[in-house]
Amino acid sequence: MTPDFATLDALRATTPRGGLLRSDHAPLVASFLHRVFIAPNMRVMAAADLAEALEDELFALRQQLGGDPSPRRRWTT
């Protein structure tokens, strides 16, 4: 099983153990982290590169789903 967005989203909706994936953003987060860190066996990444990879992921999902899978939130310090 490849933990891509669609697979994790389906598991969340159809399996009892999907409770771990009940968060609306869980499929996005898990599939993104797998694609960026696990699949290429990457353990360290610069913050700027990680942010760019996330922007690319969100752009691709917006194109695929025709909407905004994860609205950007403003973080204040």
The 8 nearest C-alpha neighbors of each residue, nearest first, counted from 0:
[[1, 2, 6, 3, 7, 10, 5, 30],
 [0, 2, 3, 6, 30, 7, 33, 4],
 [3, 1, 30, 7, 6, 0, 4, 33],
 [2, 4, 30, 6, 1, 5, 7, 26],
 [3, 5, 26, 7, 30, 6, 27, 8],
 [4, 6, 8, 7, 3, 9, 26, 2],
 [7, 5, 9, 8, 3, 4, 2, 10],
 [8, 6, 10, 26, 4, 9, 5, 2],
 [7, 9, 5, 11, 6, 26, 10, 4],
 [10, 8, 6, 12, 11, 7, 13, 5],
 [11, 9, 7, 13, 12, 8, 14, 17],
 [10, 12, 17, 8, 20, 9, 13, 7],
 [11, 13, 9, 10, 14, 8, 17, 21],
 [12, 14, 10, 11, 9, 15, 17, 8],
 [15, 13, 17, 16, 10, 12, 11, 18],
 [14, 16, 17, 18, 13, 11, 12, 10],
 [17, 15, 18, 14, 19, 11, 20, 10],
 [16, 18, 11, 14, 20, 19, 15, 10],
 [19, 17, 21, 16, 20, 15, 11, 14],
 [20, 18, 17, 21, 16, 22, 11, 25],
 [19, 21, 17, 18, 11, 25, 22, 26],
 [22, 20, 18, 19, 11, 23, 17, 25],
 [21, 23, 25, 24, 20, 19, 26, 18],
 [22, 24, 25, 21, 26, 20, 27, 69],
 [23, 25, 27, 22, 26, 28, 69, 68],
 [24, 26, 28, 22, 20, 27, 23, 29],
 [27, 25, 7, 4, 29, 8, 28, 24],
 [26, 28, 24, 25, 30, 29, 4, 31],
 [27, 29, 25, 31, 26, 30, 32, 24],
 [30, 28, 32, 26, 31, 27, 25, 33],
 [29, 31, 3, 33, 4, 2, 27, 32],
 [32, 30, 34, 28, 33, 29, 27, 35],
 [33, 31, 35, 29, 34, 30, 36, 28],
 [32, 34, 37, 30, 31, 36, 35, 38],
 [33, 35, 31, 38, 32, 36, 30, 37],
 [36, 34, 32, 33, 31, 37, 38, 39],
 [37, 35, 41, 33, 32, 40, 34, 39],
 [36, 38, 33, 40, 39, 34, 35, 41],
 [37, 39, 34, 40, 33, 36, 35, 41],
 [38, 40, 41, 37, 36, 35, 34, 33],
 [41, 39, 37, 38, 36, 42, 35, 33],
 [42, 40, 36, 39, 43, 37, 35, 44],
 [41, 43, 36, 40, 44, 37, 39, 35],
 [44, 42, 41, 45, 36, 46, 40, 49],
 [45, 43, 46, 49, 48, 42, 41, 47],
 [44, 46, 48, 47, 49, 43, 50, 51],
 [47, 45, 49, 48, 50, 44, 51, 43],
 [46, 48, 50, 49, 45, 51, 44, 52],
 [49, 47, 51, 45, 46, 50, 52, 44],
 [48, 50, 46, 52, 51, 47, 53, 45],
 [51, 49, 53, 47, 52, 48, 46, 54],
 [50, 52, 54, 48, 53, 49, 47, 55],
 [51, 53, 49, 55, 50, 54, 48, 56],
 [54, 52, 56, 50, 55, 51, 57, 49],
 [53, 55, 51, 57, 56, 52, 58, 50],
 [56, 54, 52, 58, 53, 57, 59, 51],
 [57, 55, 53, 59, 54, 58, 52, 60],
 [58, 56, 60, 54, 59, 55, 61, 53],
 [57, 59, 55, 61, 56, 60, 54, 62],
 [60, 58, 62, 56, 57, 61, 63, 55],
 [61, 59, 63, 57, 62, 58, 64, 56],
 [62, 60, 66, 58, 65, 64, 67, 63],
 [61, 63, 59, 60, 65, 64, 58, 66],
 [62, 64, 60, 61, 65, 59, 66, 58],
 [65, 63, 61, 66, 62, 60, 68, 67],
 [66, 64, 61, 62, 63, 67, 60, 68],
 [67, 65, 61, 64, 68, 62, 60, 63],
 [66, 68, 61, 69, 70, 65, 60, 64],
 [69, 67, 66, 61, 70, 60, 57, 64],
 [70, 68, 67, 71, 24, 57, 27, 23],
 [71, 69, 67, 72, 68, 57, 66, 73],
 [72, 70, 69, 73, 67, 74, 68, 57],
 [73, 71, 74, 70, 69, 75, 67, 68],
 [72, 74, 75, 71, 70, 76, 69, 50],
 [75, 73, 72, 76, 71, 70, 50, 69],
 [74, 76, 73, 72, 71, 70, 50, 46],
 [75, 74, 73, 72, 71, 46, 50, 47]]
